[in-house]
Amino acid sequence: MKSALIKSLFVGSVLFASCSSDDDNMNGNNTNEVTAPSAYTFERGSESTVSFSGQTTRIAMATELSAALMDFDNISEALLLNMYTNENNPFSEASLNESTKDIKSKVAASAAYFATNTVLSNQIKADLEASLKAQVEEVAPNKDVIASKGVAGQITGVGSTTVRYVSADGIEYNQVFAKSLIGALMLDQALNNYLSNEVLDAGENQANNDNDVVEEGKNYTTMEHKWDEAFGYVYGASGNPENPNATLGDDSFLNKYLASLESDEDFQGIADDVFNAFKLGRAAIVAKNYTVRDEQAAIIQEKLSLVIGVRAVHYLMGGKAAIEAEDYGVAFHDLSEGYGFLYSLQFTHNPETGAPYFTNEEVEGFIAQITEGENGFWDVSPEVLEEISVKIAAKFNFGLEQA
C-alpha cells in the first residue's frame, strides 16, 4: 500500500525504542539518526513538553454537539449554532463554556489550504452550519412521521429495531455533519496546518527550536507545540495519550476510524505507522533534524488521508448493497456517513503533490451525483455509487473489496 515516496522516506531515519528528552542534541547537530521514545513522552528539565489541551477541548465540544443533534426534546437552531461557535454557555460542562476555544473558527482554517482562500473556507463553514439548521428545520419536526419519498421522518432497516431520522431526501444530517467535521476540523488542522511547513517553520520557529527558546511561560518551543497539536487532533481524547493505540477508538472522529482500518486485515499496521511517525517526527524536532521531521509528516499525511478514502468507499459500497437489497434504512445510514466522508476528501493531503487527493470541485461533483435525483438518496443508483467508489479507490491505490 505504501507509495514509492513513502517507502523512500524511511531510508536514512532510524527508530529506536528508548527514552527521549528535549535536553538531547542541545548543540543543534543535524544527523540522519534520530532517537524516538517508546511512548509519546518528551521532557525538558524533567518536565513534560507535550501539550495539546486545545485539541482535547475541541473534540469534547464536537462530541457534545453531535449528541445534541439527536436530542429532539431540547434541540434548537440557536443551541446548535452556539455550540458551533461556543457562545452563550451552550455546553453541559462548565470547562467547555469557559474555554476560549470553539469549533467554527478552526473549520477549513489550515495555513496550507485556506490562508489564501477565505471564500472557500467561509463556504465550508456555512455548509456545516446548513447541516445543523436542516436537522432542526427538516428532521426534528418529523421525528414521529414514517419517512418515505419526499417525506422526512423515521426509518428502520429490514429486520432492525434501530430507528434513523432522515430528511425528505433520505439524509441523516447528524451523520453528514459529524463525518464532514472529521475532514474539515480534525484532518485539515492536523495535516494541512500543524504538520505543514507553513506552520512548523513560520517566523523564527527553526531558529528558536535550534536554540531551545521556549514560548513565554511554557516548557516547549513553538515547533514542538505545533507538532503536539497535530497529535492532539488524532489522540486528544485518548484514555492513554502516551500509548494511544492501546485504547484506539476513544472518540467518534478521526481516532475511531483509524481504529476501523486497524481492525481490517487489509490495513492492519496503519495505527502503528501513524503513531510511530508522530513519535519519530517529534523526536526529530528535539534533535533539530528537520529532514526526518518532514519525512514523518509525509507518512502521517498519507496514512490519515487513506483513512478518509477507505471509509468513503466502505460506506458508498455498503449503501449500494443495501439499495440492491431494498433495505433503505441501512442504505440511507451508510450513504449519509458516506456523504460526510466524501466531503472530507477535500481535506486530505497527498505528500507527493502537497494538495488534496480530490479537490473541492471534484468532491462537490461526487455529492451532486448521489443527491441530484428528485428524491435524493431514494433515487441514487447502485451503478453511480460503484462508479464513484472506483475513482476513489484508484486514487488511493486500494481495491473495492478491501474497503
C-alpha positions in Angstrom: 0.0 0.0 0.0 2.9 2.4 0.5 3.8 4.6 -2.3 7.4 4.7 -3.6 7.7 8.1 -2.0 6.7 6.9 1.5 8.9 3.8 1.2 11.9 6.1 0.4 11.1 8.3 3.4 12.0 5.5 5.8 15.6 5.4 4.4 18.1 7.3 6.4 15.9 7.6 9.6 16.3 5.1 12.4 13.7 4.4 15.1 15.0 3.2 18.5 12.8 2.2 21.4 14.2 4.4 24.1 13.5 7.5 26.3 13.7 10.9 24.7 14.5 14.2 26.4 14.3 17.7 24.9 17.7 18.3 26.5 19.2 15.9 23.9 21.2 17.3 21.0 21.4 20.7 22.6 24.2 21.7 20.2 21.8 21.5 17.3 23.7 18.8 15.4 21.7 17.6 12.4 22.4 13.9 11.8 20.4 11.2 9.9 19.9 9.3 13.2 17.1 10.3 15.5 16.2 8.5 18.7 12.4 8.2 19.4 10.8 7.1 22.7 8.7 4.0 23.1 5.8 6.3 24.2 4.8 9.8 23.3 6.7 11.4 26.2 9.1 14.3 25.9 10.7 16.3 28.6 12.9 19.4 29.2 14.5 19.6 32.6 12.4 16.6 33.8 9.1 18.4 32.9 6.9 17.3 30.1 6.9 19.4 27.0 3.8 17.8 25.5 0.7 19.9 25.3 -2.5 19.6 23.2 -5.3 20.6 25.6 -6.9 22.8 23.0 -7.5 19.8 20.7 -8.9 17.8 23.6 -11.3 20.6 24.2 -12.5 20.9 20.6 -13.0 17.1 20.4 -15.2 17.3 23.5 -17.2 20.2 22.1 -17.7 18.3 18.8 -18.8 15.2 20.8 -21.4 17.2 22.7 -22.6 19.0 19.6 -23.0 15.7 17.7 -25.1 14.3 20.6 -27.3 17.5 20.7 -28.3 16.9 17.1 -30.3 13.9 18.2 -31.7 15.4 21.4 -35.1 16.2 19.9 -36.6 17.2 23.2 -34.1 20.1 23.5 -32.9 20.8 20.0 -32.9 24.3 18.6 -31.0 26.1 15.9 -29.8 28.7 18.5 -28.4 26.0 20.7 -26.6 24.1 17.9 -25.1 27.3 16.5 -24.0 28.4 19.9 -22.2 25.1 20.4 -20.6 25.5 17.0 -19.2 28.9 18.0 -19.0 28.4 21.8 -21.3 31.4 22.7 -23.8 31.8 25.4 -22.7 28.9 27.6 -24.2 26.1 25.5 -22.3 23.1 26.9 -23.1 20.9 29.8 -19.5 21.1 31.0 -18.5 24.4 32.6 -14.9 23.9 31.4 -16.1 23.9 27.8 -18.2 27.1 28.3 -15.3 28.8 30.0 -12.8 27.8 27.2 -11.6 30.4 24.7 -11.7 27.6 22.1 -14.5 26.9 19.6 -15.2 24.7 16.6 -16.2 27.1 13.8 -13.0 29.2 13.8 -10.9 26.1 13.1 -13.1 24.6 10.4 -11.4 24.9 7.0 -8.7 27.1 8.5 -5.4 25.5 7.7 -2.4 27.6 6.6 -1.6 25.3 3.7 -5.1 25.2 2.1 -7.1 28.2 3.3 -4.8 31.1 4.2 -5.3 32.5 0.7 -8.8 31.0 0.0 -11.1 32.6 2.6 -14.0 32.4 0.2 -13.9 28.6 0.2 -13.2 28.5 3.9 -16.3 30.5 4.6 -18.4 28.4 2.3 -17.3 25.2 4.1 -18.1 26.8 7.5 -21.5 27.6 6.1 -22.0 24.1 4.7 -21.6 22.7 8.2 -24.0 25.3 9.6 -26.5 24.3 7.0 -26.5 20.7 8.2 -27.2 21.9 11.7 -30.1 24.0 10.6 -31.5 21.3 8.4 -31.6 18.9 11.3 -33.7 21.4 13.2 -35.9 22.5 10.4 -36.4 19.3 8.4 -35.8 16.3 10.6 -36.7 17.2 14.2 -40.3 18.3 13.4 -41.0 15.0 11.6 -39.4 12.6 14.2 -42.7 10.8 14.7 -43.5 10.5 10.9 -42.7 7.4 8.9 -40.2 8.5 6.2 -41.0 8.0 2.5 -40.0 9.5 -0.8 -40.3 13.3 -0.3 -41.3 12.9 3.3 -38.9 13.4 6.3 -39.2 11.1 9.2 -38.0 7.9 10.8 -36.9 4.8 9.1 -35.6 1.4 10.2 -33.6 -1.3 8.4 -35.0 -4.6 7.4 -35.3 -6.8 10.5 -33.8 -4.0 12.6 -35.2 -2.0 15.5 -32.7 0.8 15.2 -34.5 4.0 14.2 -32.8 6.5 11.9 -34.1 10.0 11.3 -33.8 11.3 7.8 -34.8 14.3 5.6 -37.2 14.1 2.7 -34.2 13.1 0.6 -33.2 10.3 3.0 -30.3 12.2 4.5 -29.2 11.8 8.2 -27.9 15.3 8.8 -26.3 14.3 12.1 -24.1 11.8 10.3 -23.3 14.2 7.5 -22.2 16.9 10.0 -20.1 14.6 12.2 -18.3 12.9 9.3 -17.7 16.2 7.4 -16.2 17.6 10.6 -13.6 14.8 10.7 -12.2 16.3 7.5 -13.0 20.0 7.9 -11.7 20.2 11.5 -9.5 17.2 12.7 -7.9 16.3 9.4 -7.4 19.8 8.0 -5.9 21.1 11.2 -3.6 18.1 11.7 -2.3 17.6 8.2 -2.6 20.9 6.5 -2.0 23.2 9.4 0.1 21.9 12.2 2.2 19.5 10.2 2.7 21.9 7.3 5.9 23.8 6.7 3.9 27.0 6.7 3.2 26.5 10.4 6.2 24.4 11.7 8.7 26.8 10.1 6.8 30.0 10.4 8.8 33.1 11.5 11.7 32.3 13.8 10.5 28.8 14.7 13.5 26.9 13.3 16.0 29.3 14.9 14.2 29.2 18.2 13.9 25.4 18.1 17.6 25.2 17.3 18.4 27.3 20.4 15.8 25.8 22.7 14.0 29.1 23.0 10.7 28.2 24.7 7.4 30.0 24.5 6.8 32.5 27.3 5.7 30.8 30.4 5.9 27.4 28.8 8.3 24.5 28.7 8.1 23.8 24.9 9.3 25.5 21.8 6.7 26.7 19.3 7.7 24.0 16.8 7.3 21.3 19.5 3.9 22.6 20.4 2.6 22.7 16.8 3.6 19.1 16.3 1.8 18.2 19.5 -1.3 20.0 18.4 -1.4 17.8 15.2 -1.1 14.8 17.5 -4.0 16.1 19.6 -6.4 16.1 16.8 -5.8 12.3 16.4 -5.3 11.3 20.0 -6.6 14.2 22.1 -9.5 12.1 23.6 -7.4 9.1 24.2 -7.5 7.5 27.7 -3.8 6.7 27.3 -2.3 9.5 25.2 1.3 8.4 25.8 0.4 5.0 24.2 -2.9 5.7 22.4 -3.0 2.6 20.3 -3.7 0.7 23.5 -7.1 2.3 23.6 -7.7 3.1 20.0 -11.2 4.3 19.2 -11.6 6.7 22.2 -13.6 9.3 20.2 -16.1 9.3 17.4 -14.0 11.2 14.9 -10.6 10.6 13.4 -9.4 8.2 16.1 -12.4 6.0 15.7 -11.9 5.5 12.0 -8.2 4.9 12.3 -9.3 2.1 14.7 -11.7 0.9 12.0 -8.9 0.5 9.4 -6.6 -1.1 12.0 -9.2 -3.8 12.6 -9.4 -4.6 8.9 -6.7 -7.2 8.0 -6.1 -5.4 4.7 -4.9 -2.3 6.5 -3.5 -3.7 9.8 -0.4 -1.8 10.9 -1.7 1.6 9.9 -2.2 2.6 13.5 1.5 1.8 14.3 2.6 3.6 11.2 0.8 6.8 12.3 1.8 6.6 15.9 5.5 5.8 15.2 5.7 8.6 12.7 4.3 11.0 15.3 6.9 9.8 17.8 9.8 9.9 15.4 8.8 13.3 14.0 8.6 14.8 17.5 12.0 13.3 18.4 13.4 14.8 15.2 12.3 18.2 16.3 14.1 17.7 19.6 17.2 16.6 17.6 16.9 19.6 15.3 16.6 17.2 12.3 14.0 18.7 10.1 14.6 16.3 7.2 13.4 13.4 9.3 10.6 15.6 10.8 9.3 16.2 7.3 9.6 12.6 6.3 7.4 11.6 9.2 4.9 14.4 8.5 4.5 12.9 5.0 3.8 9.5 6.4 1.1 10.8 8.7 -0.4 12.8 5.8 -0.6 9.8 3.6 -1.9 7.4 6.2 -4.6 9.6 7.7 -5.8 10.6 4.2 -6.1 6.9 3.4 -8.5 6.5 6.4 -10.9 9.0 4.7 -10.6 7.4 1.3 -11.2 3.9 2.6 -14.2 4.8 4.8 -15.8 6.8 1.9 -15.7 3.7 -0.3 -16.8 1.5 2.6 -20.0 3.4 3.1 -20.8 4.0 -0.5 -20.5 0.3 -1.3 -22.5 -0.5 1.8 -25.2 1.8 0.6 -25.0 0.2 -2.8 -25.5 -3.3 -1.4 -28.4 -2.1 0.8 -30.2 -0.4 -2.1 -29.9 -3.6 -4.1 -31.5 -5.4 -1.2 -34.2 -2.7 -0.9 -33.1 -2.1 2.7 -33.4 1.7 2.6 -32.9 2.2 6.4 -29.5 0.7 6.2 -28.8 2.3 2.8 -29.5 5.8 3.9 -27.5 5.5 7.1 -24.5 4.3 5.1 -24.9 6.9 2.4 -25.2 9.7 5.0 -21.9 8.6 6.5 -20.5 8.2 3.0 -21.6 11.8 2.2 -19.6 13.1 5.1 -16.5 11.1 4.2 -16.9 12.3 0.6 -17.0 15.8 1.8 -13.8 15.2 3.9 -11.8 14.1 0.9 -11.1 17.7 0.0 -9.1 18.0 3.3 -6.8 15.0 2.6 -3.1 15.7 1.8 -1.1 13.9 -0.8 2.6 14.3 0.2 3.7 13.8 -3.4 1.7 16.9 -4.6 1.1 18.9 -1.5 -2.6 19.1 -2.5 -5.7 17.1 -1.6 -6.3 13.8 -3.3 -9.6 15.3 -4.5 -10.4 19.0 -5.0 -13.4 20.8 -3.7 -14.8 20.8 -7.2 -14.4 17.0 -7.5 -16.0 16.4 -4.1 -19.0 18.6 -4.9 -19.4 16.7 -8.1 -19.5 13.4 -6.2 -22.0 14.7 -3.8 -24.2 16.1 -6.6 -24.1 12.6 -8.2 -25.5 10.9 -5.1 -28.1 13.6 -4.2 -29.2 15.1 -7.6 -32.3 12.8 -8.1 -35.7 14.3 -7.4 -35.8 12.4 -4.1 -32.1 12.4 -3.2 -30.9 9.1 -1.8 -34.2 7.4 -2.7 -33.2 7.8 -6.4 -29.5 7.1 -6.4 -28.4 4.2 -8.5 -26.0 1.4 -7.3 -24.1 2.0 -10.5 -23.3 5.6 -9.6 -22.2 4.6 -6.1 -19.8 2.0 -7.5 -18.5 4.4 -10.2 -17.6 7.0 -7.5 -16.1 4.3 -5.3 -13.8 3.0 -8.1 -12.5 6.5 -8.7 -11.7 7.0 -5.0 -10.1 3.6 -4.6 -7.9 4.1 -7.7 -6.6 7.4 -6.3 -5.6 5.8 -3.0 -4.4 2.5 -4.7 -6.7 0.0 -2.9 -9.4 -2.4 -4.2 -13.1 -2.1 -3.6 -13.1 -5.4 -1.8 -10.5 -4.2 0.7 -12.8 -1.3 1.8 
